[in-house]
Amino acid sequence: MNSLRKQKVINSALWAAAGDAIGWISELTDESGLKRRINDTYLLKPVSWNRKIGGYSGVTVSLPAGTYSDDTQLRLAVSRSIRSNGEFDTESFAKIELPVWLSYALGAGRATKLAATNLMRKDTNWFSNFYKSNGIEYTNSGGNGTAMRIQPHVWSCKNLSDRKYVASVIKDSLVTHGHLIAVCGALLHADTLQYALINGRPAGPTEINGFIDNFTSVPDIIQEIYELNNFWLPNWEIMSGNKLHEEIDRIRVESKTYLSKSLNAAKENSDLSDKYKSAINALECNKDSRRGAATNTAIASALLCHFYKNTTPYEAIISCVNLLGTDTDSIASMAGAILGCYNGIPEWNIQDSKYIISEASRLNDIAEGIVTKNFNYPNINKWQTPQTQSDTLVKDKDGMFHIIGLGKVTPLKPEGWKAKSHEWKWMQLEYGQTVLLKSKIGDIKLADPTQLSENDLPLKNDIVSEQPLAPKEPSRQNDLRNNSQPVSNQYNFEQNIFDYAYADSKNLDLDDITTKLIKNGFSEREIGHYLIQFADKNGLDSCIAFAAIIGKAFISRKKKQ
């Protein structure tokens, strides 16, 4: 086990949360707004503050110092969705994590909330989430809601130098955002983080420029992913009115121009905070036209780390969060992830730091090929998505509270904040994460078994581990993990539970199997057999892809007869 790599990943995760926790306080406000929030006009560390949540009919809540927002919430959701063999469980993230997240979201962006709401629909999947409502449209959503959450794909990557995380970053991004700026910004941040994790220092202008050139790989990777190439791409090109290759190249050229302008502007200043401010002005991160754009945010966070490479991470983060009128929490959080790769643990108290350490350790174990655990989601094939934000709190037959899809939960205080028919209350999940949960006032409904995790048995839709099951050696346990809250049986050790001739999911080659079935005349028995195998072993997406190929071929042959 590479203990140095594990410590880098842990520190990266903690600094990402720290940047979020302090940056959220000054996010998108001015000096008078900051004064109202904290009774001061300058931030030096995370502090307790008040914030109204829940919209016009919501409540004003007191947030303890170190409380993180949607950046870290969604980063943890992505982390749970990464299986022990490194595969990103896109279905569980899209259909379980995101809809449930709406009930405890803090500081969420409009596009991500709308995307999560649309995923509540039974007919919407991760590759077909083309939402459009209240002036917000999937194909025009290019915000940094993607880039701020993709770090777990890098932390868990087994072949870091080969950039094996790219496909997962693209799929993750397209679940919620359909403007390719969002995809490219997420990829730029992933490459910047990868560089820092490998080299122990921030990327410079030359490297950042090279990362922007990596955008050209996006079309080829999209075309290699069946669901994206055959379902998402044709719809995206029609709805956006753009061609994939042309739009990617336009964003590449645009991003290079922004990088060049920001570097030229920064050269005019010797003071580091002035350098950063000049770069932000050139990037237009303080203007409505580009504030929150994923590519601009990724460049801003990378340059912040570059400018402050010879100082402490505290100086970099504090400079960032006090440049008001910008998306301070996302820039600081993304910069924090980079800074943590070559700095020690932050001294600030951060919400759920023990759970963050536990998840970071698990992701690093995945990268190193150490047998680890999967989050135990409900069976995705039986899952029923909540119909409203306040439907996620339920109780089982024994009277225990659960957040559907996520596990058992315990109220931390008997009192909360009430508004009309709803209340918000701090609760703790059994594995250590705390959430400010929105629920209905009154009797809590009884849980549907399909919405609870199957804690006693491994899930049938789990991806099969490529490694033999072996006990973890005590020496492999990091001291930080030993000191963290124990993770409950909500996580299960990965193991092979399938008793089929094709137990290894890699043997389920979609092209080979469908070609054989078409050639053999569409044997109903064989089609049924393989349909069940794809559903059981590769999940719903592969099952849909299999059915689509067979159905299209059958219709085509029937027309020729």
N, C-alpha and C positions, 0 to 999 in steps of 0.2 A: 504494500500500500504506500502511495506517495503522500506522506503526511503534509508536506509543503503545499502540494496542489490542493489538498482538502482545506487547509487553512486559508488559502487564497480564495477558494469558492465561498467559504463561510464568511470571510471578511467582505467579499464582494456583495453577498446577499445582505449583510448587516448594513453596509454603507448605502446600498440602494434604498433600503427601508429608512435609514436615517435622513437621506436627502429628501425623500418623500415626506417624512414627518415634519421637517422644518420648512420645506418648500411649500407644503400645502397651506400653511398659515398665511403666506403672502401671495398666494396664487391669484393672478388676474385682479389685483386690487391696486389702489393708489395709496398715498401716504395717509390720507384721512381714513381710508378704509382699514388700513393696518392699525391705525390708532384705535379705531372702534373695536377691533378684534382682540388686541393685546394690551391696550393702554400704553403703547409705545410706538415709535416710528422706525425702530431698527432691531433686527433679529440677530442674536448671537448663539442661540441654541433653541431646541424645541421647548416650548412653554405651553402651559394650559391655556385654553382659549374657548370662546363660545362661537357657535356656528348654527345657523338655521338650516335644517334639513327637511326633506319631504315636500318641497315646493311651497306654494302660497298657503296651503292649508296645513303646513308642517309645524315643526316645533323648533325652538332654540335649545340646543343641548350643550352641556359642558364637556369639553374634550380634554382628557388628561395630557400632560406633556408627553410627547413621543407617539401620539396617536397617528397612525398612517392612513392613507386614503386609498382610492381605487387602484393606483399604480401597484402598490404592494398586494392588495387584495387579489387582483387579477394575476399577478406574478405567482402567488401561492396557488391559485386555481390552475394555472398552467403546469406548475410543478407537480401537483397531485395527478395531473392527466398524463404524465410521462411514466410509462411502464418500466419494469425492471430490466427489459432488454433494450431500453432507449427509445422505443417507439412512442410517438405522440398519439394518444387516444383522442383523436379529433372529435369523434362522436360524443364521448362523455363530456369533453370540454364544452362542446356546442350545445348539447341537449340537456345536460345536467348542471354543470358548473355555472354557465352564464345565466340561464333563467333563474336559478336559485340565488345567484349573486345579487340580483335586483333587490332582494329583501334586506340586504345589509350593506349595499353600496354607499360609499362616502365620497363625495366630490367627483362623481362620475361624469364623463363626457356624454354629450347628447347622442352621438352616433353609436357609441358602444351600448348605451342604454336601449336605443331603438333596435339595434341588432339583436340584443338579448331578448327583448320583448317579442320580436318577430320569430325568434327560435322557439317560442312557446307553441307556435302553430305545429300541428301534427304533420302538415305537408311541407314543412321547411326543414332542410338539412344543411349541414355545414357548407356545402358547395352550391347551395341554391338560395342563399339568404339575401335576395335582391329586394330589400325593403325600400319604401318610399312613403314619407309621412311628414307633414308640417314643414315642408321646405327642405327636409333632409333626405338625401337619396344615397343608396349604397354606392353607386358608381362615382359619386362626387365626394365621398367620405375619405379624406386623406390625412386625418389627424394622427397624432402621436399615441393614440390609444393602443396601437399595435406595438410600436417600438418600445414603449415603457414596460411591456410584460414579457418579452421574448427571451430574457436572460437565461431561464432554466434550460432552454434548448442548447445553449452554449455550455453551461455548467455540466450538463449530463452527456456531452458529446464524446464518444469513444475515439473518434479520429479527428481530433481538433484541428490539426494542421491541414487536413484534407477538406475542411469545411463541410462535414457531413450533416451539419445542423440546418443547412440552407432549405431543404425541402420542408422540414417541420416549421421553420420560420415563415415560409410562404403560406403554407396551409393555415397556420395559426392566424396570420394577418387577414387572410381572405374570409375567415369566418365572420368577421365584423366590419371590415373596411374594403370597399371595392375600387377606390381610386388607387392607382399604382404608386402614387407618392407614399401611401401608407406602407405598401410592401417594400419599396426601395428604402424608405427610412428605417424600417425594422431590420432590413438586411445590412444597411450601413452600420447601425448600432451593434448588431451581432458581430460583424467583422472587427469593429473597433474594440469590442470586449474580448474577442478571441485573441487579438494582438496583445492586449494588456495581460491576459492570462498566461500566454506563452512566454512573452518577453519580459514581464515584470516592469513595464514602463508604458506610458501612454503613446499612442500613435502620433506621428508628426504630420505635417502637411503633405509630404510625399506619399506616405502610407494612406492617408485619408483620401487623397486623389485616386489612388489605386483601388480603394474599396468602392469608390463611386463607379469606376470602370467595371467592377464586378456585377453591376446591375444587368449587364448584357447577358448574363447566364440565366436570368429569370424566365424568359420565354421557353427555353429548352427544358428547364426543370418542370414548368407548368405542363408542358406537352408530355412529360414522362409520367405524370400523375393522372391515372385514368379518369377519375371523377372530374378533375379540373379541365382536362383536354376535351372530354366528350360532353360534359354537361355545363360546366361553368363558363368555359371560354366562348363557345358560340353565343350564349346569352349575353355575356359581358360585352362582346364586340358589337352586338346589336343595340344594347341599351346605352352603352357609352358613346357609340358612334366612332370608336377608335379602333385601330389595329394594334395588337399587342406589341409587336416588335417596334413599331413607330413610336408608340407612347413611351415605352421603356427608354428608347434612345433620346426622346425629347427630355425626359426627366433627368437622364444622365448628363446631358449638355447643360441643362438648367442648374443642376446641383453643382457642377464644376464652376459655373459662373458665380454662383453664390459663395462658394468656397474661396475663389480668387478675390472677390470683392471684400469679403470679411477679413482675409489675411492682409490685403492692401490697407484697409482701414485701420487694422490693429497696429501696423507698422508705425503709424504716426504717433503712437503713445509709448511711453516707457513704463508708466505705472500699470500694474497688472489689472487692477479693476477697470481702469480706463481702456486698456486693450480689449477686455471682455465686453465692455459697454459698446465700444466702436464696432466690434464684430457682430454683436446683437443688432445694432442699428442697420448694418449692411445686410444682415440676414433677414431683416424685417420681422424679427420675432416679437417686436413690440407694436406691430401693426395688424389690423384685422385681416389683411390679405394673406399673411403668412404665419400669424401667431398660432402656434400649435401644429403647424404642418410637420409631418413626420420627418421628412428629409432635413428641413431647416433645424428642427429640434436635435436631430442626431448630429448634425455638423456643430451646432452650438455646444452640446455636451462634450463632444470630442475636443473642440478647441479650448473649452474651459480647462480640461485636464492637461492639454498641451501647454497652455499659458502658465499654469500653476504647477508644472512638473517638479520644480525645485523648492516647493513650499509644502505646507501640511494640507491634508484634505479638508481640514476645518476652514482654512482660509479660502479655498476654492468654493466650497459649498456656501459659506457666508456671503461671499461676493455675489454668487448667483442669486440667492434668495432675497437679497436686498436690492436687486435691480427690478423695481416694481413695474407692473404693466406687462410682464411676460409670464409664460407658463412655467413658473418657478419650480413647482413640484416635479414635473416630468423631466425638466432639464437637470435638476439637482439629483433626482433619483437615478437617471441614466448615467450621469457623471459619477455618482456614488458607486455604481456597479463597477465602473472602470477603475476608479481610485482605490477601491478595496482590493484590487488584484496585486497591489504593491504597497499597501499600508496596513497598519495594525487595526484591531477591532475599535470601533468608535466608543468613546467614553460616555456618550449620551445614553440615557435610558430610552429604549425603543420598545414599543408595544410588541408582545409575543416574540421577544428575541430568542427565547429557548426553542420555540417551534420553528422559527426561521432557521436557526442553527441545525435543528434536526432535519429539516427538508433539504438544506444545502448539503449536509453530510450524505443524505440518501442519493442525491443527484450526483455527487462526486463518486460515490460507490458505483453507481451505474456506469459512469465514464471509465472507471478502472476495472470493470468486469467483476466486481465483487457481488455475490448473491445478496440481493436486497429485497425490499417489500413493495408491493403494489397497494395503492389506495383501493379500498374495497367498495366500489360503486354498486348501486343496484343493477340488476340485469337490464341492459340497455334495450333489449328486445321487448321487455314488459313495462318499461318505465313510462310513467304518466307525468308529463310536465305540469307544474303548477299553473293555474289559470290567472292568478293575480300575484302581485308582489307579497301580499300579506297571507298567502296560503301555505307558506313553507314551514311554519311551526305547527307540529302535530304532537300527539302523545300516543304511546303504544298501549296495549291491553294492561300493562302493569303500571300505567300512569307516568312513565318516563317520557320526558320531552325529547323530541328529535327535530332537527332541521332536515327536511326530506333531501335525500341524496348525499348528505354530508355526515350524518351520524347523530349520536346522542349529544344533548346540550343541557347545560345547567345555568340558570339565572345567577348572575353574580351579585345582584342586589334585588330586593323585593320591589323597589319602586323604580319607575322609569319616567318617560315623558309622554303625556297623553294629548291627543288632539281628536276630538269628535269620536269616531269609531275605531281609532287605531292608537297604538302605543309603540314606543321605541325603548328597548331595554338591552343593557349590556348582558351578553351571555357568552359562556365558554364551551367550545366544542371539546369532546373527550380527548382529543390529541393535542390540545393546548391553544388553538387559535381563538381569539375573542372577537365577537362581532356585535355591533349595535343593531339589533334585529327589529324589523318592523313586523308587527303582527296585529291581528284583530283583537279588540277588547271583548272579553267574555269567555265563554266556554271554548276550549281548544278542541278541534275535531280529532276523531280517532284516525290513526294513520292507516293508509292503504298499504298492505304488505309489499306491493310492487314498488313503493317509493322509499322503502327502507333497505339498507345494505344487508346482504346475506352474510352475516358475520361468522357463521359456523362453517361455511363451505366456500371454496374458491369459486369465483364467478365463471360461468361458461363462456362469457365473451372476453375473458382475459386473453391477452396475447401470450403465446407460449414462450417461455424462456429458452434461449439457446444454450443455457448452461445447466449442468447437472445440479440438483439441489444438494447443498452441503451446509452444515452448521457454520455459523460465523464464529471465528476465533475471538476470544475475549480481547486479544492483543490488537484486533482491528478496530476496536471501539475507541473513538476519539474522546479525550477527556471532556471536551465541551459537550459532547453528546451524552456522556454519562451524567453530566450535571444538569441536563435539560429535563423537562417533564417527560415521563415515559410515554411513548406512543402506544395507544391502546390497540386492541385487535381490529380496529377499523382498517388497519393495514394487514395484509396477508402476505406471507412469503410466497413468491412465485413458484409454481410447480406445474409439471405436465399432468393434466387431468383428463386428457383425451385418449380413448382406446380405439383409435382408428388406424387403418393402414397408412394414412397420411398424417400421422401425428405432428410432424414438423410442418408448420404453416408455410415454410418455404417451398414445400412440394406442391402446394396448391397454386400452380401456375395458371393464371386466368386465361392467357392466350392458348396454352396447350390444351387445357381442358375443354374450353369452348370450341376450339377447332375440331377436337375429337368428337364431341357431341354432335356438332353440325354434320360432320362427315358420316357419322353412324346413323343419321336419320332422326335425330331428336328423340332418343329413347326416353320415355317418360320416367321410367324407373331410375335411369342414370342421372337425368336432370334433377329429379327430386333428391337423390342421394347427395349430389354435389352442392345443390342449393343449401341443404342443411349444413354441410361441412363448411361452406363459406360463411354462413351465418354464425355458426358455433365458433369457428376458429379465427376468422378475420373480421367479424363484425358486420354491421348493417351496410356500410358503404360498399364492401366487396360483394355482398349479397345483391345489392341493387345493380352494381355494375355487371355481375354475372347474368342476372335476369334480363337486363337491357340488351346485352349482346345476343343472347339466345332468342329473345323476342323479336329483335330487329331482323336477325337471320331467318327466323321462321316465316315472318311476314313476307320478306323478300323472296324466299323460295316458293311460297304459296302463290305469289303473283305470277311467277314464271311458269307455273304448272297449267 
